[in-house]
Amino acid sequence: MNYNETETLKETVETDTEMKDWLVNYVGERHDPDSGEVTVEMIVETMATEFPEFLMAVAEENWVRGYHQALNDVDAGQKMFQEEASTNDGL
């Protein structure tokens, strides 16, 4: 797997809601893809150019949640290690 890209970025966006319909049309006009299909990556690129504040808010929230989860994982790992160590001390 290439960690610089995800499969999701290459997915074609289906216009199954009113907002997606508007967004796909808007991005399609900007990118004018040969295939006529708009991908998630095209939408991200357009948002990064035209509405970076939105993407930064999403990225920051994602980072904070990931950092919080990592701290929880470390706490759980330390607890498991201490429980294992105390169990082995009794042997």
Residue frames as a rotation matrix with the C-alpha (Angstrom) as fourth column:
MET 1
0.580 0.815 0.000 0.00
0.815 -0.580 0.000 0.00
0.000 0.000 -1.000 0.00
ASN 2
-0.404 -0.623 0.670 1.23
0.572 -0.744 -0.347 3.48
0.714 0.243 0.656 -0.83
TYR 3
-0.163 0.326 -0.931 0.89
0.960 -0.167 -0.227 5.50
-0.229 -0.931 -0.285 2.38
ASN 4
-0.895 -0.175 -0.410 0.80
0.096 -0.974 0.206 8.75
-0.435 0.145 0.889 0.41
GLU 5
-0.583 0.743 -0.330 -2.48
-0.714 -0.274 0.645 7.82
0.389 0.611 0.689 -1.26
THR 6
-0.595 0.486 0.641 -5.60
-0.226 0.663 -0.713 5.94
-0.772 -0.569 -0.284 -0.30
GLU 7
-0.781 0.380 0.495 -8.03
0.622 0.546 0.561 4.02
-0.057 0.747 -0.663 -2.46
THR 8
0.129 0.899 -0.418 -10.76
0.790 -0.348 -0.504 6.40
-0.599 -0.265 -0.755 -1.38
LEU 9
-0.190 -0.267 -0.945 -9.10
-0.183 -0.936 0.301 9.31
-0.965 0.231 0.129 -3.20
LYS 10
-0.948 -0.265 -0.174 -9.41
-0.224 0.169 0.960 7.45
-0.225 0.949 -0.220 -6.51
GLU 11
-0.492 0.831 0.257 -13.11
0.725 0.555 -0.407 6.65
-0.482 -0.014 -0.876 -6.07
THR 12
-0.763 0.390 0.516 -15.59
0.215 -0.600 0.771 8.25
0.610 0.699 0.373 -8.43
VAL 13
-0.881 0.464 -0.088 -18.20
-0.089 -0.347 -0.934 10.27
-0.464 -0.815 0.347 -6.55
GLU 14
-0.561 0.793 0.238 -21.81
0.751 0.368 0.548 9.26
0.347 0.486 -0.802 -7.13
THR 15
-0.879 0.285 0.381 -24.36
-0.321 -0.947 -0.032 12.06
0.351 -0.151 0.924 -7.05
ASP 16
-0.426 0.725 -0.541 -26.88
0.611 0.671 0.420 10.48
0.668 -0.151 -0.729 -4.70
THR 17
0.049 0.476 -0.878 -27.63
0.867 -0.457 -0.199 13.65
-0.496 -0.752 -0.435 -2.73
GLU 18
0.881 0.360 0.305 -28.39
0.465 -0.777 -0.425 17.22
0.084 0.516 -0.852 -3.73
MET 19
0.716 -0.666 -0.210 -25.14
-0.418 -0.650 0.635 18.49
-0.560 -0.367 -0.743 -2.22
LYS 20
-0.122 -0.772 0.624 -23.03
0.248 0.585 0.772 15.85
-0.961 0.249 0.120 -3.96
ASP 21
0.393 0.348 0.851 -24.74
0.900 0.046 -0.434 16.71
-0.191 0.936 -0.295 -7.25
TRP 22
1.000 -0.011 0.011 -23.84
-0.010 -0.991 -0.136 20.38
0.013 0.136 -0.991 -6.82
LEU 23
0.456 -0.887 0.066 -20.29
-0.452 -0.167 0.876 19.64
-0.766 -0.429 -0.478 -5.66
VAL 24
-0.043 -0.442 0.896 -19.54
0.571 0.725 0.385 17.12
-0.820 0.528 0.221 -8.42
ASN 25
0.660 0.329 0.675 -20.82
0.749 -0.367 -0.553 19.57
0.066 0.870 -0.488 -11.05
TYR 26
0.943 -0.319 -0.089 -18.77
-0.287 -0.922 0.261 22.40
-0.165 -0.221 -0.961 -9.55
VAL 27
0.159 -0.936 0.313 -15.57
-0.306 0.254 0.918 20.34
-0.939 -0.242 -0.246 -9.34
GLY 28
0.175 -0.030 0.984 -16.19
0.765 0.633 -0.117 18.82
-0.619 0.773 0.134 -12.77
GLU 29
0.930 0.182 0.319 -16.33
0.345 -0.734 -0.586 22.31
0.128 0.655 -0.745 -14.29
ARG 30
0.705 -0.709 -0.009 -13.03
-0.597 -0.601 0.531 23.23
-0.383 -0.369 -0.847 -12.59
HIS 31
-0.112 -0.809 0.578 -11.12
-0.305 0.581 0.754 20.06
-0.946 -0.092 -0.312 -13.47
ASP 32
0.450 0.416 -0.791 -12.83
-0.865 -0.019 -0.502 19.16
-0.223 0.909 0.351 -16.76
PRO 33
-0.264 -0.589 0.764 -11.77
-0.394 0.789 0.472 15.48
-0.880 -0.176 -0.440 -16.57
ASP 34
-0.729 -0.099 -0.678 -11.48
-0.682 0.196 0.705 13.58
0.063 0.976 -0.211 -19.86
SER 35
-0.899 0.369 -0.237 -13.61
0.363 0.929 0.071 10.75
0.247 -0.023 -0.969 -18.49
GLY 36
-0.229 0.837 0.496 -16.27
-0.252 -0.543 0.801 13.15
0.940 0.058 0.336 -17.22
GLU 37
0.536 0.377 -0.755 -16.01
0.546 0.528 0.651 11.50
0.644 -0.761 0.077 -13.81
VAL 38
0.241 -0.405 0.882 -15.12
-0.630 -0.757 -0.175 13.39
0.738 -0.514 -0.437 -10.64
THR 39
0.029 -0.329 -0.944 -13.04
0.510 0.817 -0.269 11.63
0.860 -0.474 0.191 -8.00
VAL 40
0.816 0.191 -0.545 -12.75
0.577 -0.239 0.781 12.28
0.019 -0.952 -0.305 -4.29
GLU 41
-0.136 -0.966 -0.221 -9.19
0.891 -0.217 0.398 13.48
-0.433 -0.143 0.890 -4.92
MET 42
-0.495 0.019 0.869 -10.45
0.617 -0.696 0.367 16.17
0.612 0.718 0.333 -7.31
ILE 43
0.608 0.772 0.186 -12.89
0.345 -0.468 0.813 17.37
0.715 -0.430 -0.551 -4.67
VAL 44
0.594 -0.464 -0.657 -10.15
0.722 -0.053 0.690 17.48
-0.355 -0.885 0.303 -2.02
GLU 45
-0.484 -0.819 0.306 -7.86
0.869 -0.411 0.275 19.44
-0.099 0.399 0.911 -4.37
THR 46
-0.178 0.515 0.839 -10.64
0.435 -0.724 0.536 21.91
0.883 0.460 -0.095 -5.14
MET 47
0.836 0.495 -0.237 -11.51
0.399 -0.254 0.881 22.33
0.376 -0.831 -0.410 -1.46
ALA 48
0.213 -0.845 -0.490 -7.82
0.886 -0.044 0.461 22.83
-0.411 -0.533 0.740 -0.58
THR 49
-0.662 -0.469 0.585 -7.58
0.711 -0.640 0.291 25.59
0.238 0.608 0.757 -3.16
GLU 50
-0.387 0.613 0.689 -10.91
0.105 -0.713 0.693 27.31
0.916 0.341 0.211 -2.65
PHE 51
0.603 0.624 0.497 -11.85
-0.472 -0.222 0.853 26.55
0.643 -0.749 0.161 0.97
PRO 52
-0.248 -0.834 -0.493 -8.69
-0.014 0.512 -0.859 25.58
0.969 -0.206 -0.138 2.88
GLU 53
-0.551 0.074 0.831 -10.20
-0.798 -0.338 -0.499 26.59
0.244 -0.938 0.245 6.23
PHE 54
0.565 0.824 0.055 -12.72
-0.818 0.550 0.168 23.77
0.108 -0.140 0.984 5.93
LEU 55
0.595 -0.386 -0.705 -10.08
0.027 0.886 -0.463 21.13
0.803 0.257 0.537 5.24
MET 56
-0.520 -0.808 0.276 -7.86
-0.245 -0.169 -0.955 22.46
0.818 -0.565 -0.110 8.04
ALA 57
-0.123 0.560 0.819 -10.73
-0.991 -0.119 -0.068 22.16
0.059 -0.820 0.569 10.52
VAL 58
0.861 0.437 -0.259 -11.33
-0.449 0.893 0.014 18.54
0.238 0.104 0.966 9.46
ALA 59
0.251 -0.861 -0.443 -7.59
0.103 0.479 -0.872 17.73
0.963 0.173 0.208 9.53
GLU 60
-0.533 -0.447 0.718 -7.11
-0.599 -0.400 -0.694 19.30
0.597 -0.800 -0.054 12.96
GLU 61
0.303 0.734 0.608 -10.06
-0.950 0.280 0.136 17.40
-0.071 -0.619 0.782 14.41
ASN 62
0.850 -0.037 -0.526 -8.76
-0.151 0.939 -0.310 14.17
0.505 0.343 0.792 12.91
TRP 63
-0.156 -0.986 -0.056 -5.29
-0.060 0.066 -0.996 14.79
0.986 -0.152 -0.069 14.36
VAL 64
-0.393 0.051 0.918 -6.64
-0.877 -0.322 -0.358 15.58
0.277 -0.945 0.171 17.83
ARG 65
0.669 0.706 0.231 -8.80
-0.742 0.654 0.150 12.45
-0.045 -0.272 0.961 17.83
GLY 66
0.650 -0.504 -0.570 -5.88
0.037 0.769 -0.638 10.31
0.759 0.393 0.518 16.64
TYR 67
-0.420 -0.829 0.370 -3.57
-0.321 -0.245 -0.915 11.75
0.849 -0.503 -0.163 19.30
HIS 68
-0.055 0.505 0.861 -6.19
-0.998 -0.047 -0.037 11.17
0.022 -0.862 0.507 21.99
GLN 69
0.888 0.396 -0.234 -6.64
-0.414 0.910 -0.032 7.57
0.200 0.125 0.972 20.83
ALA 70
0.200 -0.905 -0.377 -2.86
0.023 0.389 -0.921 7.02
0.980 0.175 0.099 20.90
LEU 71
-0.527 -0.367 0.766 -2.70
-0.698 -0.328 -0.637 8.23
0.486 -0.870 -0.083 24.49
ASN 72
0.417 0.752 0.511 -5.55
-0.898 0.429 0.100 5.87
-0.145 -0.501 0.854 25.42
ASP 73
0.812 -0.160 -0.561 -3.74
-0.138 0.882 -0.451 3.00
0.567 0.444 0.694 23.70
VAL 74
-0.268 -0.961 0.067 -0.53
-0.224 -0.006 -0.975 3.75
0.937 -0.276 -0.213 25.62
ASP 75
-0.300 0.236 0.924 -2.44
-0.951 -0.153 -0.269 3.80
0.077 -0.960 0.271 28.92
ALA 76
0.768 0.637 0.064 -4.13
-0.638 0.770 -0.006 0.49
-0.053 -0.036 0.998 28.08
GLY 77
0.523 -0.657 -0.543 -0.78
-0.038 0.618 -0.785 -1.03
0.851 0.431 0.298 27.05
GLN 78
-0.490 -0.710 0.506 0.87
-0.530 -0.219 -0.819 0.06
0.692 -0.670 -0.269 30.29
LYS 79
0.093 0.621 0.778 -1.99
-0.983 0.181 -0.027 -1.37
-0.157 -0.762 0.628 32.31
MET 80
0.910 0.224 -0.350 -1.77
-0.321 0.913 -0.251 -4.71
0.263 0.340 0.903 30.46
PHE 81
0.082 -0.966 -0.245 2.01
-0.116 0.235 -0.965 -4.76
0.990 0.107 -0.093 30.96
GLN 82
-0.502 -0.252 0.827 1.67
-0.791 -0.252 -0.557 -4.08
0.349 -0.934 -0.073 34.70
GLU 83
0.502 0.750 0.432 -1.03
-0.841 0.539 0.043 -6.75
-0.200 -0.385 0.901 35.06
GLU 84
0.792 -0.276 -0.545 1.13
-0.111 0.812 -0.573 -9.26
0.601 0.514 0.613 33.21
ALA 85
-0.250 -0.954 0.164 4.17
-0.310 -0.082 -0.947 -8.36
0.918 -0.287 -0.275 35.29
SER 86
-0.291 0.184 0.939 2.24
-0.957 -0.064 -0.284 -8.76
0.008 -0.981 0.194 38.57
THR 87
0.813 0.582 -0.018 0.83
-0.582 0.811 -0.058 -12.11
-0.019 0.057 0.998 37.40
ASN 88
0.532 -0.696 -0.483 4.32
0.023 0.582 -0.813 -13.36
0.846 0.422 0.325 36.50
ASP 89
-0.312 -0.643 0.699 5.70
-0.707 -0.334 -0.623 -12.19
0.634 -0.689 -0.350 39.87
GLY 90
0.252 0.525 0.813 3.41
-0.933 0.354 0.061 -14.67
-0.255 -0.774 0.579 41.61
LEU 91
0.831 0.087 -0.550 4.83
-0.339 0.862 -0.376 -17.65
0.442 0.499 0.746 39.70
